[in-house]
Amino acid sequence: MVLFLLLTAPWAWASFKLEGAQRTQVLQFLSLIVVLCVWSMVPNLISGYGVTDVLKALLHDMRTFVFVVLLWPVFANPVVSRTALWALLGTVVLLATANLLLTLGGYVPPGQYFWPTAPHLYGQILVGFFFLLAQMLLVRPSLSWRVILPMGLLLLSLFFASERRTGYLQLAGGFVVWATLNRQRLLVGNYKWWFVIGAVVALFAALASPIVQRRMAQVVFEVQQFLSQTPEQRTAKETAVGIRLQYYVSVWQLIKQSNIWTGVGSIDFIEMFWQVNQSMGGTEKTLFSNPHNEYLYTLATKGVIGLLLYLAVFGQACRMAWQNTDEVQRIGLLVFIFLFMLSITTNSMMVDMEEGHFTMLILLIFLAPLQLTLIRAKSASTL
């Protein structure tokens, strides 16, 4: 679908114009992405690779960022962005609901999914849309069941049809951020009681889920197991938490052996990462291709300079979001960015992952149009 969208980019760029204060912010944002993409090639060039190999690596590592630049004028049209967002939201609610019903009906075992890439849905995607709907309800209470129903379906699907512990973590962290951003609304009048009731309902739903109980108990067990193991055992026994903790230890060893400013480059990374883990007792090479932490991965492959550029891109996105007068657009994007940045502590978002392409679309949908206008808020007197 992204490739099809690229076919429209030349016509969109031909008539695209930036005006006023938006011009400076957008140019800064797109320039940071371009500089990050250019810099990502430098460590591979330093490692001695030719232009062809370096460009192939760029296409693999940074394609989602490149798509943001190429598709910006397409999504600057608010109709395109709104249509894309409603399509994404509708698809997520539909798939999550289908998975929930199939699980409750016994057709799919609890914690498993009816399509292979479903686990990627139950993180920043589902949780992000949950808080976007919550923001719509807060701004426009008259939407009532039209928003509450899909919110409930998403929440139930997360707790009763998913084993995605990252999703549970993101819901808890996102709740704190969303509540903080809306503190002036939530702490006045009847809102505070609805806020408390909603939090209690979500908490009891989580506690009532046998899947959540089992998966969180596994976290405690796997952390304790990792702490009691020898380095050889840590590389040999694969558990979701344990292997990630081992990744963090081994990738840091690689970072200390490399040029801290430029990194080792993405082409050499897999082999060098494996060599470090092999020296610690690792025997299965396929387990050690990615540290599942994008901060550490970026630091290892692109150095301090690359990591600072990476963070600057999302920092600029937050600046642009903060100045938006559309409350749903502003807070929705800020929560999404928080979820993105939290997600990449345990996963790689921008490298060959569905979440990376979702991140690309969210940045385009919320930042490219001057006003997204998902809903029209009523006057303050009617709220």
VOPAGU-2260 file (C-alpha; in pm, 1 decimal, decimal comma):
REM VOPAGU-2260
SITE   aa  ch    i         X         Y         Z
SITE  MET   A    0       0,0       0,0       0,0
SITE  VAL   A    1     288,8     234,9      75,4
SITE  LEU   A    2     438,8     164,0    -266,6
SITE  PHE   A    3     105,8     245,8    -428,3
SITE  LEU   A    4      98,8     573,6    -236,3
SITE  LEU   A    5     444,3     656,1    -369,7
SITE  LEU   A    6     298,2     663,7    -720,1
SITE  THR   A    7      99,4     972,2    -620,9
SITE  ALA   A    8     394,3    1154,0    -462,3
SITE  PRO   A    9     525,2    1332,5    -777,0
SITE  TRP   A   10     188,2    1499,5    -839,4
SITE  ALA   A   11     152,4    1589,3    -472,3
SITE  TRP   A   12     498,7    1746,7    -463,4
SITE  ALA   A   13     428,8    1943,0    -784,1
SITE  SER   A   14     150,9    2143,1    -615,8
SITE  PHE   A   15     277,6    2135,3    -256,1
SITE  LYS   A   16     350,7    2462,7     -75,1
SITE  LEU   A   17     454,7    2537,8     280,7
SITE  GLU   A   18     329,3    2856,9     439,4
SITE  GLY   A   19     409,9    3069,0     744,3
SITE  ALA   A   20     531,4    2919,7    1070,6
SITE  GLN   A   21     456,4    2569,0     946,9
SITE  ARG   A   22     728,4    2604,0     684,6
SITE  THR   A   23    1011,3    2632,8     936,5
SITE  GLN   A   24     889,7    2345,0    1154,0
SITE  VAL   A   25     828,2    2108,9     864,1
SITE  LEU   A   26    1161,5    2186,0     699,4
SITE  GLN   A   27    1340,3    2123,5    1029,4
SITE  PHE   A   28    1159,4    1792,2    1074,8
SITE  LEU   A   29    1221,7    1667,6     721,0
SITE  SER   A   30    1581,9    1792,0     728,6
SITE  LEU   A   31    1650,5    1594,7    1046,1
SITE  ILE   A   32    1519,1    1280,8     876,8
SITE  VAL   A   33    1736,2    1341,9     569,4
SITE  VAL   A   34    2046,1    1402,8     782,5
SITE  LEU   A   35    1974,7    1085,2     983,9
SITE  CYS   A   36    1942,3     883,4     662,0
SITE  VAL   A   37    2265,0    1029,2     521,2
SITE  TRP   A   38    2449,4     965,6     847,0
SITE  SER   A   39    2328,5     603,7     857,4
SITE  MET   A   40    2538,4     543,8     544,7
SITE  VAL   A   41    2857,3     690,2     692,1
SITE  PRO   A   42    2947,0     403,0     933,9
SITE  ASN   A   43    2899,8     148,2     653,5
SITE  LEU   A   44    3121,6     355,1     421,7
SITE  ILE   A   45    3383,8     379,0     696,6
SITE  SER   A   46    3370,4      -0,5     725,2
SITE  GLY   A   47    3479,0     -21,7     361,1
SITE  TYR   A   48    3157,0    -116,5     185,0
SITE  GLY   A   49    3073,6       2,9    -164,4
SITE  VAL   A   50    2796,8     239,8    -263,3
SITE  THR   A   51    2563,7     -40,0    -378,5
SITE  ASP   A   52    2583,4    -227,8     -48,0
SITE  VAL   A   53    2545,7      94,5     148,0
SITE  LEU   A   54    2234,4     197,0     -44,9
SITE  LYS   A   55    2080,4    -149,0       4,3
SITE  ALA   A   56    2142,6    -117,8     377,5
SITE  LEU   A   57    1985,5     229,1     374,4
SITE  LEU   A   58    1673,8      90,6     207,1
SITE  HIS   A   59    1644,7    -179,1     471,9
SITE  ASP   A   60    1731,5      26,8     779,8
SITE  MET   A   61    1571,1     363,4     706,8
SITE  ARG   A   62    1296,3     305,4     452,8
SITE  THR   A   63    1018,0     405,5     690,3
SITE  PHE   A   64    1185,9     741,7     754,9
SITE  VAL   A   65    1244,4     790,5     382,0
SITE  PHE   A   66     875,5     724,2     317,6
SITE  VAL   A   67     787,0    1004,7     561,6
SITE  VAL   A   68     979,0    1254,1     347,0
SITE  LEU   A   69     850,4    1124,3      13,5
SITE  LEU   A   70     484,7    1101,3     118,8
SITE  TRP   A   71     463,4    1424,8     319,5
SITE  PRO   A   72     273,0    1629,5      55,6
SITE  VAL   A   73      30,6    1340,1      -2,1
SITE  PHE   A   74     -73,3    1338,3     364,0
SITE  ALA   A   75     -69,5    1717,4     387,4
SITE  ASN   A   76    -416,5    1686,3     236,7
SITE  PRO   A   77    -639,8    1648,5     546,8
SITE  VAL   A   78    -890,3    1434,1     357,2
SITE  VAL   A   79    -618,5    1178,5     278,6
SITE  SER   A   80    -495,1    1177,6     638,9
SITE  ARG   A   81    -840,6    1148,7     793,5
SITE  THR   A   82    -935,9     868,6     555,9
SITE  ALA   A   83    -613,9     682,3     633,6
SITE  LEU   A   84    -664,0     719,5    1008,4
SITE  TRP   A   85   -1026,5     604,1    1005,5
SITE  ALA   A   86    -925,4     308,9     786,2
SITE  LEU   A   87    -646,6     211,9    1026,2
SITE  LEU   A   88    -868,2     254,3    1332,2
SITE  GLY   A   89   -1152,5      55,1    1180,8
SITE  THR   A   90    -917,7    -225,0    1075,8
SITE  VAL   A   91    -758,9    -247,4    1421,0
SITE  VAL   A   92   -1096,5    -260,0    1598,4
SITE  LEU   A   93   -1224,2    -521,0    1351,6
SITE  LEU   A   94    -918,9    -749,4    1381,9
SITE  ALA   A   95    -896,7    -714,9    1760,7
SITE  THR   A   96   -1268,0    -791,0    1796,4
SITE  ALA   A   97   -1246,9   -1093,0    1565,7
SITE  ASN   A   98    -951,7   -1227,3    1761,4
SITE  LEU   A   99   -1138,5   -1173,6    2089,8
SITE  LEU   A  100   -1452,8   -1352,9    1969,2
SITE  LEU   A  101   -1256,9   -1644,9    1824,1
SITE  THR   A  102   -1067,7   -1679,9    2152,0
SITE  LEU   A  103   -1378,6   -1663,2    2369,9
SITE  GLY   A  104   -1555,4   -1905,6    2136,1
SITE  GLY   A  105   -1277,2   -2160,6    2170,4
SITE  TYR   A  106   -1171,2   -2149,5    1805,9
SITE  VAL   A  107    -832,1   -1996,7    1893,0
SITE  PRO   A  108    -638,7   -2103,9    2205,7
SITE  PRO   A  109    -598,9   -1822,2    2463,8
SITE  GLY   A  110    -293,1   -1612,2    2394,8
SITE  GLN   A  111    -264,8   -1727,5    2034,2
SITE  TYR   A  112    -387,1   -1552,2    1720,2
SITE  PHE   A  113    -572,7   -1630,0    1401,6
SITE  TRP   A  114    -314,9   -1456,2    1178,7
SITE  PRO   A  115      65,9   -1476,8    1205,6
SITE  THR   A  116     159,1   -1111,7    1263,3
SITE  ALA   A  117    -114,4   -1042,8    1518,7
SITE  PRO   A  118     128,3    -994,8    1811,4
SITE  HIS   A  119     249,0    -671,3    1653,1
SITE  LEU   A  120    -106,5    -534,8    1677,1
SITE  TYR   A  121    -122,1    -566,7    2055,3
SITE  GLY   A  122     125,2    -295,6    2145,0
SITE  GLN   A  123     159,1      63,1    2035,0
SITE  ILE   A  124    -109,1      15,3    1766,2
SITE  LEU   A  125    -400,3    -107,0    1977,1
SITE  VAL   A  126    -306,3      92,4    2286,3
SITE  GLY   A  127    -246,6     408,8    2085,1
SITE  PHE   A  128    -590,3     391,4    1928,5
SITE  PHE   A  129    -744,1     322,8    2269,1
SITE  PHE   A  130    -608,9     655,3    2398,7
SITE  LEU   A  131    -699,4     836,0    2077,1
SITE  LEU   A  132   -1060,1     725,5    2126,7
SITE  ALA   A  133   -1039,8     827,8    2492,9
SITE  GLN   A  134    -927,4    1173,9    2385,6
SITE  MET   A  135   -1217,1    1201,8    2141,7
SITE  LEU   A  136   -1459,4    1110,0    2419,4
SITE  LEU   A  137   -1303,0    1363,9    2653,2
SITE  VAL   A  138   -1332,4    1644,1    2397,4
SITE  ARG   A  139   -1675,7    1536,8    2273,0
SITE  PRO   A  140   -1867,6    1344,4    2544,6
SITE  SER   A  141   -2177,4    1327,5    2324,7
SITE  LEU   A  142   -2000,7    1060,9    2116,8
SITE  SER   A  143   -2070,0     826,9    2413,2
SITE  TRP   A  144   -2120,4     461,4    2306,8
SITE  ARG   A  145   -1980,3     523,8    1957,3
SITE  VAL   A  146   -1641,6     565,4    2124,3
SITE  ILE   A  147   -1688,9     364,3    2444,1
SITE  LEU   A  148   -1783,3      44,7    2255,6
SITE  PRO   A  149   -1466,1      22,8    2042,0
SITE  MET   A  150   -1256,9     124,8    2344,6
SITE  GLY   A  151   -1406,7    -164,1    2541,8
SITE  LEU   A  152   -1348,3    -410,5    2258,7
SITE  LEU   A  153    -984,0    -305,2    2225,0
SITE  LEU   A  154    -926,5    -333,5    2599,3
SITE  LEU   A  155   -1092,5    -675,1    2627,8
SITE  SER   A  156    -899,2    -803,9    2328,2
SITE  LEU   A  157    -573,1    -687,3    2483,0
SITE  PHE   A  158    -642,7    -859,5    2815,1
SITE  PHE   A  159    -830,5   -1173,7    2707,7
SITE  ALA   A  160    -694,1   -1252,2    2360,3
SITE  SER   A  161    -332,3   -1141,0    2373,3
SITE  GLU   A  162     -10,2   -1247,4    2540,4
SITE  ARG   A  163     164,2    -923,4    2444,0
SITE  ARG   A  164     325,0    -807,3    2767,5
SITE  THR   A  165     454,7    -499,8    2589,1
SITE  GLY   A  166      91,4    -403,1    2535,9
SITE  TYR   A  167      17,9    -426,1    2908,3
SITE  LEU   A  168     321,3    -210,1    2986,3
SITE  GLN   A  169     226,9      45,8    2723,8
SITE  LEU   A  170    -130,1      67,6    2851,7
SITE  ALA   A  171      -5,4     140,4    3204,4
SITE  GLY   A  172     256,1     392,1    3092,0
SITE  GLY   A  173      26,0     551,0    2835,7
SITE  PHE   A  174    -244,2     595,1    3097,5
SITE  VAL   A  175      -8,8     802,5    3312,9
SITE  VAL   A  176     102,6    1019,0    3018,7
SITE  TRP   A  177    -249,9    1066,2    2881,7
SITE  ALA   A  178    -383,6    1160,7    3226,4
SITE  THR   A  179     -97,8    1406,8    3278,6
SITE  LEU   A  180    -159,0    1577,1    2945,0
SITE  ASN   A  181    -530,5    1606,5    3029,1
SITE  ARG   A  182    -495,3    1692,2    3398,7
SITE  GLN   A  183    -676,6    2023,9    3361,5
SITE  ARG   A  184    -981,4    1843,3    3221,5
SITE  LEU   A  185    -972,4    1527,9    3431,2
SITE  LEU   A  186    -940,2    1694,7    3770,9
SITE  VAL   A  187   -1250,1    1914,3    3744,1
SITE  GLY   A  188   -1622,8    1845,2    3775,0
SITE  ASN   A  189   -1759,9    1500,8    3700,4
SITE  TYR   A  190   -1464,5    1413,3    3480,8
SITE  LYS   A  191   -1253,3    1309,2    3778,2
SITE  TRP   A  192   -1509,5    1047,0    3882,4
SITE  TRP   A  193   -1537,1     903,6    3532,3
SITE  PHE   A  194   -1158,0     901,0    3520,7
SITE  VAL   A  195   -1136,6     705,0    3847,6
SITE  ILE   A  196   -1413,0     464,3    3742,9
SITE  GLY   A  197   -1243,9     400,9    3408,7
SITE  ALA   A  198    -908,6     332,7    3575,1
SITE  VAL   A  199   -1066,2      91,6    3824,4
SITE  VAL   A  200   -1256,8     -95,3    3551,8
SITE  ALA   A  201    -938,5    -134,3    3345,2
SITE  LEU   A  202    -746,4    -255,6    3651,1
SITE  PHE   A  203   -1008,1    -516,7    3742,9
SITE  ALA   A  204   -1027,1    -634,6    3380,6
SITE  ALA   A  205    -650,3    -689,6    3383,3
SITE  LEU   A  206    -659,9    -869,9    3718,5
SITE  ALA   A  207    -946,9   -1091,9    3600,6
SITE  SER   A  208    -757,8   -1209,1    3294,1
SITE  PRO   A  209    -582,8   -1545,8    3340,2
SITE  ILE   A  210    -362,2   -1460,2    3041,3
SITE  VAL   A  211    -239,3   -1138,2    3202,9
SITE  GLN   A  212    -179,8   -1315,6    3534,2
SITE  ARG   A  213      17,1   -1594,2    3370,0
SITE  ARG   A  214     225,4   -1368,4    3148,4
SITE  MET   A  215     316,8   -1125,9    3425,2
SITE  ALA   A  216     411,2   -1417,3    3652,1
SITE  GLN   A  217     641,2   -1534,3    3373,4
SITE  VAL   A  218     816,2   -1197,4    3377,3
SITE  VAL   A  219     904,0   -1238,0    3744,7
SITE  PHE   A  220    1017,0   -1596,7    3690,9
SITE  GLU   A  221    1229,1   -1516,3    3383,5
SITE  VAL   A  222    1403,4   -1223,4    3552,4
SITE  GLN   A  223    1484,4   -1438,0    3857,8
SITE  GLN   A  224    1602,6   -1718,5    3630,7
SITE  PHE   A  225    1831,0   -1482,7    3437,0
SITE  LEU   A  226    1988,5   -1348,1    3755,3
SITE  SER   A  227    2066,8   -1699,7    3877,4
SITE  GLN   A  228    2221,9   -1822,5    3550,0
SITE  THR   A  229    2581,3   -1829,4    3433,2
SITE  PRO   A  230    2674,5   -1631,0    3116,4
SITE  GLU   A  231    2673,2   -1956,4    2916,7
SITE  GLN   A  232    2325,3   -2048,3    3039,4
SITE  ARG   A  233    2193,0   -1701,7    2958,1
SITE  THR   A  234    2290,0   -1735,3    2594,4
SITE  ALA   A  235    2169,1   -2093,3    2563,8
SITE  LYS   A  236    1821,9   -2075,5    2720,6
SITE  GLU   A  237    1576,4   -1862,6    2526,3
SITE  THR   A  238    1302,1   -1688,0    2722,8
SITE  ALA   A  239    1141,9   -1366,1    2604,2
SITE  VAL   A  240    1266,4   -1160,2    2898,3
SITE  GLY   A  241    1590,3   -1349,0    2959,1
SITE  ILE   A  242    1712,5   -1328,1    2600,7
SITE  ARG   A  243    1642,9    -954,5    2592,6
SITE  LEU   A  244    1839,4    -899,2    2912,3
SITE  GLN   A  245    2124,3   -1095,1    2756,5
SITE  TYR   A  246    2095,1    -883,7    2440,8
SITE  TYR   A  247    2137,8    -567,1    2647,1
SITE  VAL   A  248    2449,2    -703,8    2815,6
SITE  SER   A  249    2611,6    -827,5    2495,4
SITE  VAL   A  250    2527,1    -527,9    2276,0
SITE  TRP   A  251    2678,8    -299,0    2536,4
SITE  GLN   A  252    2999,9    -502,2    2512,1
SITE  LEU   A  253    2993,0    -448,4    2135,6
SITE  ILE   A  254    2936,4     -73,9    2179,6
SITE  LYS   A  255    3236,3     -48,4    2411,2
SITE  GLN   A  256    3453,3    -221,7    2150,9
SITE  SER   A  257    3345,3       9,3    1867,3
SITE  ASN   A  258    3387,8     374,8    1779,5
SITE  ILE   A  259    3137,1     536,4    2015,2
SITE  TRP   A  260    3074,3     827,5    1776,0
SITE  THR   A  261    3014,1     636,9    1452,6
SITE  GLY   A  262    2930,0     280,8    1558,1
SITE  VAL   A  263    3004,3     -35,3    1361,6
SITE  GLY   A  264    2751,5      14,9    1082,2
SITE  SER   A  265    2440,4    -189,6    1016,9
SITE  ILE   A  266    2603,9    -423,0     761,6
SITE  ASP   A  267    2868,3    -555,2    1001,9
SITE  PHE   A  268    2642,8    -546,4    1304,5
SITE  ILE   A  269    2485,4    -892,8    1280,3
SITE  GLU   A  270    2820,0   -1074,0    1251,7
SITE  MET   A  271    2989,0    -865,9    1521,9
SITE  PHE   A  272    2690,2    -899,8    1754,5
SITE  TRP   A  273    2700,0   -1276,6    1707,2
SITE  GLN   A  274    3073,0   -1289,6    1779,2
SITE  VAL   A  275    3021,2   -1112,5    2112,1
SITE  ASN   A  276    2741,7   -1350,1    2211,0
SITE  GLN   A  277    2940,3   -1650,4    2089,7
SITE  SER   A  278    3227,4   -1547,0    2315,4
SITE  MET   A  279    2978,7   -1554,4    2604,1
SITE  GLY   A  280    2866,8   -1906,7    2523,3
SITE  GLY   A  281    2603,0   -1856,2    2253,5
SITE  THR   A  282    2551,6   -2148,0    2015,7
SITE  GLU   A  283    2248,6   -2046,8    1805,2
SITE  LYS   A  284    2343,6   -1768,2    1563,8
SITE  THR   A  285    1988,6   -1695,8    1448,7
SITE  LEU   A  286    1898,0   -1578,5    1800,2
SITE  PHE   A  287    2154,6   -1301,6    1791,3
SITE  SER   A  288    2076,2   -1070,7    1500,9
SITE  ASN   A  289    1900,9    -786,2    1681,1
SITE  PRO   A  290    1925,4    -660,6    2042,4
SITE  HIS   A  291    1551,5    -578,7    2054,3
SITE  ASN   A  292    1628,0    -232,0    2187,2
SITE  GLU   A  293    1637,3      36,7    1922,8
SITE  TYR   A  294    1829,5     283,0    2138,4
SITE  LEU   A  295    2112,4      33,6    2181,8
SITE  TYR   A  296    2087,0     -83,2    1820,9
SITE  THR   A  297    2112,7     273,1    1691,3
SITE  LEU   A  298    2401,6     348,7    1926,0
SITE  ALA   A  299    2583,8      33,5    1814,4
SITE  THR   A  300    2528,6      83,0    1440,1
SITE  LYS   A  301    2529,0     463,6    1406,8
SITE  GLY   A  302    2709,4     579,1    1719,0
SITE  VAL   A  303    2628,0     868,5    1949,9
SITE  ILE   A  304    2574,9    1099,5    1652,7
SITE  GLY   A  305    2317,6     865,5    1498,7
SITE  LEU   A  306    2133,9     818,0    1828,7
SITE  LEU   A  307    2113,0    1194,4    1886,6
SITE  LEU   A  308    1975,5    1245,3    1534,2
SITE  TYR   A  309    1723,3     965,3    1588,8
SITE  LEU   A  310    1600,3    1122,7    1912,6
SITE  ALA   A  311    1597,0    1468,0    1749,6
SITE  VAL   A  312    1348,3    1348,8    1486,1
SITE  PHE   A  313    1094,9    1248,3    1750,7
SITE  GLY   A  314    1178,8    1553,2    1960,8
SITE  GLN   A  315    1090,1    1775,7    1666,6
SITE  ALA   A  316     769,4    1576,4    1612,7
SITE  CYS   A  317     674,0    1651,8    1974,7
SITE  ARG   A  318     748,5    2023,2    1923,2
SITE  MET   A  319     523,5    2032,5    1619,2
SITE  ALA   A  320     248,4    1840,8    1797,1
SITE  TRP   A  321     264,6    2064,3    2103,5
SITE  GLN   A  322     193,5    2376,2    1899,5
SITE  ASN   A  323    -112,6    2228,5    1728,6
SITE  THR   A  324    -440,7    2386,9    1839,0
SITE  ASP   A  325    -646,4    2073,5    1761,9
SITE  GLU   A  326    -660,7    1900,3    2100,4
SITE  VAL   A  327    -725,4    1550,5    1966,2
SITE  GLN   A  328    -450,1    1585,8    1709,4
SITE  ARG   A  329    -201,6    1729,1    1961,8
SITE  ILE   A  330    -251,0    1490,5    2251,9
SITE  GLY   A  331    -317,3    1190,0    2028,8
SITE  LEU   A  332      21,7    1228,0    1861,3
SITE  LEU   A  333     206,4    1298,2    2187,5
SITE  VAL   A  334      69,3     975,8    2336,9
SITE  PHE   A  335     154,2     781,5    2021,8
SITE  ILE   A  336     513,4     911,8    2028,7
SITE  PHE   A  337     545,7     814,9    2395,2
SITE  LEU   A  338     425,9     464,0    2308,5
SITE  PHE   A  339     673,9     446,3    2020,7
SITE  MET   A  340     963,8     549,0    2243,3
SITE  LEU   A  341     858,2     307,1    2516,9
SITE  SER   A  342     810,6      22,6    2269,7
SITE  ILE   A  343    1165,3      37,3    2138,4
SITE  THR   A  344    1312,8     -42,9    2478,4
SITE  THR   A  345    1210,4    -406,3    2415,9
SITE  ASN   A  346    1165,0    -418,5    2036,6
SITE  SER   A  347    1308,7    -275,7    1717,6
SITE  MET   A  348    1042,5     -55,1    1568,0
SITE  MET   A  349    1196,1      94,3    1254,8
SITE  VAL   A  350    1387,9    -208,0    1127,9
SITE  ASP   A  351    1173,3    -454,4     927,6
SITE  MET   A  352     881,3    -441,1    1171,8
SITE  GLU   A  353     512,1    -372,8    1116,4
SITE  GLU   A  354     528,6    -115,6    1395,5
SITE  GLY   A  355     781,5      86,1    1196,9
SITE  HIS   A  356     546,1     129,6     903,9
SITE  PHE   A  357     262,6     210,0    1143,5
SITE  THR   A  358     485,3     475,5    1305,8
SITE  MET   A  359     554,1     622,5     963,9
SITE  LEU   A  360     182,3     648,2     886,5
SITE  ILE   A  361      98,9     801,9    1225,6
SITE  LEU   A  362     368,8    1069,2    1187,6
SITE  LEU   A  363     236,6    1153,5     841,4
SITE  ILE   A  364    -130,4    1151,6     942,6
SITE  PHE   A  365     -88,5    1371,3    1250,5
SITE  LEU   A  366     191,9    1604,7    1139,8
SITE  ALA   A  367     152,7    1663,2     765,6
SITE  PRO   A  368    -194,5    1829,7     764,2
SITE  LEU   A  369    -217,5    2168,2     933,5
SITE  GLN   A  370    -549,7    2066,9    1092,1
SITE  LEU   A  371    -662,5    1705,9    1095,5
SITE  THR   A  372   -1003,8    1788,8    1248,4
SITE  LEU   A  373   -1109,4    1437,9    1345,2
SITE  ILE   A  374   -1402,9    1572,5    1540,1
SITE  ARG   A  375   -1553,5    1915,2    1594,6
SITE  ALA   A  376   -1570,5    1998,6    1962,9
SITE  LYS   A  377   -1885,5    2161,5    2090,9
SITE  SER   A  378   -1872,1    2487,6    2276,6
SITE  ALA   A  379   -1747,5    2483,1    2635,6
SITE  SER   A  380   -2096,5    2554,0    2769,4
SITE  THR   A  381   -2225,9    2221,6    2634,1
SITE  LEU   A  382   -1943,5    2004,8    2767,1
